[in-house]
């Protein structure tokens, strides 16, 4: 018997969701404790839930969904994972149909999801095509064994920038005493975020500061790889933040963002930030970094120059409803 149930956030369900995720994900690992922490941090002002697909008493699939924020409040973002043993039985379509019922509660008019150009997502892609989803953005994905990066090659660049007044600091370990540190860091992140290409029909939205602060402190405490900030005088001008999930993949860093504000671009600052971040990560025993860029974003050239290798692209799909 097949049934769909709502998520109750039990320990058993977190473990089962991680099990299903790890049957599908091709280059990342889920851990129930990290999922539980992320769930506890969710914004209760936004509708968010999971659809749990059972065959008798065994979880065989899960669909995660969330309402967007502010201008995206009528957009539903979802991820669908199904045990591959149950392909070709219409179960993805069953979950998707249930999703459409659930998102009526916030008058949803746009549904969005991301998959990878990898065999594990082939059946989901077929469903997206069948349901008339449109491919709205293609993203380059890269991985690098940072032990192979020629750090010495970039020392002259860093020395030159420092001679010009640019400084590099670790946000958590060196900047907490700086005046208005958190306010300036949030402002820098927002300026950089607005320049990141995103899919058509979706808007950049700014977190309320208290919400941002809560997530920042959790990052500092539980998934901190590095948050390397470049400054010029009292101004914060560039950064990269890299997450490390110690229970699932303690050797790997996941790039949140990398950017420099407009007035300081084309001087090699982004490259220098990345090199300084890699130096710090290597000292912590991190050996790999994953990152991504929208296909036409010139930032990818930095990754190529440093020795990042392409892995399966990610694909963004949307559907108006």
C-alpha positions in Angstrom: 0.0 0.0 0.0 1.3 3.5 -1.0 0.6 6.5 1.2 1.8 10.1 1.6 2.2 11.5 5.1 3.3 14.9 6.4 6.6 15.3 8.2 6.5 15.1 12.1 10.2 15.8 12.6 10.8 12.6 14.6 14.4 11.2 14.9 13.3 8.2 12.8 12.1 10.5 10.0 15.4 12.5 10.0 17.3 9.2 9.7 15.1 7.9 6.9 15.2 11.2 4.9 19.0 11.0 5.1 18.9 7.4 3.8 16.7 8.4 0.8 18.8 11.4 0.1 22.0 9.4 0.0 20.5 7.0 -2.5 20.1 9.8 -5.0 22.8 12.4 -4.3 25.8 11.8 -6.5 28.5 14.0 -4.8 27.2 15.0 -1.4 26.2 13.2 1.8 23.3 13.9 4.2 23.5 13.3 7.9 20.4 13.3 10.1 21.9 15.5 12.8 22.8 18.2 10.3 19.4 18.0 8.7 17.8 18.2 12.2 19.8 21.4 13.0 18.9 23.0 9.7 15.2 22.2 10.3 15.4 23.7 13.8 16.7 26.9 12.2 13.8 27.2 9.7 11.9 30.5 9.5 8.5 29.8 11.0 7.0 32.8 9.1 7.4 30.8 5.8 5.5 27.7 5.0 7.8 24.7 4.8 7.2 21.0 5.0 8.0 17.5 3.6 5.8 15.0 1.9 6.8 11.5 3.0 6.0 8.6 0.5 5.7 5.2 2.2 5.2 1.7 0.8 3.6 0.0 3.8 5.8 1.2 6.6 9.0 1.8 4.6 9.9 5.3 3.4 10.6 5.2 -0.4 10.6 8.9 -1.3 10.5 12.4 0.1 9.6 15.8 -1.4 10.9 18.8 0.4 9.2 22.1 -0.2 9.2 25.7 1.0 7.5 29.0 0.3 9.7 31.8 -1.0 10.3 35.0 0.9 8.9 38.5 0.2 8.7 39.0 -3.5 8.9 35.2 -3.9 6.1 34.5 -1.5 4.0 32.9 -4.2 6.9 30.7 -5.4 7.3 27.1 -4.2 10.9 25.6 -4.1 11.1 21.9 -4.0 13.5 18.9 -4.0 12.3 15.4 -4.8 14.2 12.2 -4.0 12.9 8.7 -4.7 14.6 5.4 -3.9 15.7 4.3 -7.5 14.4 0.8 -6.9 10.9 2.4 -7.3 11.5 4.1 -10.6 8.9 3.8 -13.3 5.9 3.4 -11.1 4.6 7.0 -11.2 5.6 7.8 -7.6 7.3 11.0 -8.5 4.2 12.2 -10.3 2.2 11.2 -7.2 4.3 13.3 -4.9 4.3 16.2 -7.4 0.5 16.1 -7.5 0.3 16.2 -3.7 2.7 19.2 -3.7 0.3 21.1 -6.0 -2.4 20.6 -3.4 -0.2 21.7 -0.5 1.0 24.9 -2.1 -2.5 26.3 -2.7 -2.3 27.5 0.9 0.0 30.4 -0.2 -1.6 31.0 -3.6 1.5 29.7 -5.4 1.9 30.7 -9.0 5.4 29.4 -9.7 7.1 26.1 -8.9 10.9 25.8 -9.0 13.4 23.0 -8.6 17.0 22.1 -9.3 18.5 18.9 -10.5 21.8 17.8 -11.8 22.9 16.7 -15.2 23.6 13.2 -13.9 22.0 9.8 -14.4 20.5 9.8 -10.8 18.2 12.7 -11.9 17.2 11.3 -15.3 13.7 10.2 -14.2 13.0 13.4 -12.4 14.0 15.3 -15.5 11.5 13.3 -17.5 8.8 14.3 -15.1 9.8 18.0 -15.4 9.6 17.8 -19.2 6.2 16.0 -19.0 4.8 18.7 -16.7 6.0 21.5 -19.1 8.7 22.9 -16.8 11.1 25.3 -18.5 14.9 25.2 -18.1 15.6 28.7 -16.7 19.3 28.5 -15.6 22.3 26.3 -16.1 25.1 26.4 -13.5 28.7 25.3 -13.8 29.7 23.0 -10.9 33.3 22.5 -9.9 35.4 20.5 -7.5 39.0 21.0 -6.5 41.6 19.0 -4.5 43.0 22.1 -2.8 46.2 20.2 -1.9 47.2 20.6 -5.6 46.7 24.4 -5.7 50.0 26.3 -6.3 49.6 28.7 -3.5 53.1 30.2 -3.9 52.2 31.3 -7.4 49.7 33.8 -6.0 51.8 35.3 -3.2 53.1 38.2 -5.4 49.4 39.1 -6.1 48.6 39.1 -2.4 51.7 41.1 -1.5 50.8 43.7 -4.2 47.3 44.1 -2.9 48.5 44.4 0.7 50.9 47.1 -0.4 47.9 49.0 -1.8 46.0 48.8 1.4 43.9 45.7 1.0 43.8 43.5 4.0 42.4 39.9 4.5 40.8 38.7 7.7 39.1 35.6 9.0 35.6 36.9 10.0 35.1 34.6 13.0 38.7 34.4 14.3 40.0 37.9 13.7 37.1 40.4 13.2 34.6 39.9 16.0 36.1 43.0 17.8 35.8 45.2 14.7 33.3 48.1 15.0 29.9 47.1 13.6 31.3 43.9 12.3 28.0 42.0 11.9 26.2 45.0 10.3 29.0 45.5 7.8 29.3 41.8 7.0 25.6 41.5 6.3 25.7 44.6 4.1 28.6 43.2 2.2 26.9 39.9 1.7 23.8 41.6 0.4 25.7 43.8 -2.1 27.4 40.7 -3.5 24.3 38.6 -3.5 22.4 41.1 -5.7 25.0 40.6 -8.5 24.7 36.8 -8.5 22.6 35.7 -11.6 19.5 33.8 -10.6 16.7 32.2 -12.6 14.1 34.2 -14.5 11.0 34.8 -12.4 12.8 34.7 -9.0 14.0 37.8 -7.1 16.9 38.3 -4.7 15.5 38.9 -1.2 17.2 40.3 1.9 16.9 38.5 5.2 15.7 40.5 8.2 18.9 41.3 10.2 17.8 39.2 13.2 17.3 36.2 10.9 20.6 36.7 9.2 22.3 37.0 12.6 20.8 33.8 13.8 22.1 31.9 10.7 25.5 33.6 10.9 26.0 32.5 14.5 24.9 29.0 13.7 27.4 29.0 10.8 30.2 30.2 13.2 29.3 27.4 15.7 28.4 24.4 13.6 29.6 24.5 10.0 32.4 27.0 9.9 35.1 26.4 7.3 36.2 29.9 6.7 34.6 33.3 6.1 37.5 35.3 4.6 36.8 39.1 4.2 38.8 41.6 2.3 38.9 45.2 3.6 40.2 48.6 2.4 40.5 51.0 5.3 37.3 50.6 7.3 35.3 49.3 4.3 34.4 45.6 3.8 35.0 45.0 0.1 34.9 41.3 -0.7 34.4 37.8 0.8 34.1 34.1 0.5 32.2 31.9 3.0 32.8 28.2 2.9 30.8 25.7 4.9 32.1 22.4 6.3 29.7 19.8 7.6 31.7 17.8 10.1 29.4 14.8 10.5 28.7 14.1 6.9 31.8 15.3 4.9 34.5 16.6 7.2 37.1 16.8 4.4 35.0 19.0 2.1 34.2 22.7 1.9 31.1 24.0 0.2 31.3 27.5 -1.1 28.4 29.8 -0.1 29.6 32.8 -2.1 32.6 34.6 -3.5 32.5 38.2 -4.6 33.9 41.7 -4.5 32.0 45.0 -4.6 32.0 46.8 -7.9 34.5 49.6 -7.2 37.2 47.0 -6.3 36.8 44.5 -9.1 39.4 43.5 -11.8 42.3 43.8 -9.4 42.7 40.1 -8.5 41.0 40.5 -5.1 38.6 37.6 -5.6 41.5 35.3 -6.5 43.5 36.5 -3.5 40.5 35.9 -1.2 40.2 32.4 -2.5 43.9 31.7 -2.0 43.9 33.0 1.5 40.8 30.9 2.3 42.4 27.8 0.8 45.5 28.3 3.1 43.2 28.4 6.1 41.2 25.3 5.1 44.3 23.3 4.4 45.4 24.0 8.0 42.1 22.5 9.2 42.6 19.3 7.2 40.1 20.2 4.4 41.2 18.7 1.1 38.3 19.5 -1.3 36.2 22.6 -2.2 33.0 22.5 -4.2 31.7 25.6 -5.9 29.3 26.7 -8.6 28.6 29.6 -10.9 25.8 30.5 -13.4 27.1 29.3 -16.8 27.9 32.7 -18.2 29.2 34.3 -15.0 32.9 35.2 -15.6 33.7 34.2 -12.0 34.2 30.6 -13.2 37.5 31.7 -14.8 39.0 32.1 -11.4 38.1 28.5 -10.5 39.5 27.2 -13.8 42.8 29.1 -13.2 43.1 27.6 -9.7 42.7 24.1 -11.0 39.0 23.4 -10.2 37.6 20.6 -12.4 34.0 20.4 -13.8 31.5 18.0 -12.3 27.9 17.5 -13.5 26.2 20.9 -14.0 23.1 21.8 -12.0 19.9 22.8 -13.9 17.1 25.1 -12.6 13.6 24.4 -13.8 10.4 26.5 -13.3 6.8 26.1 -14.1 4.0 28.7 -13.9 0.8 27.4 -12.4 
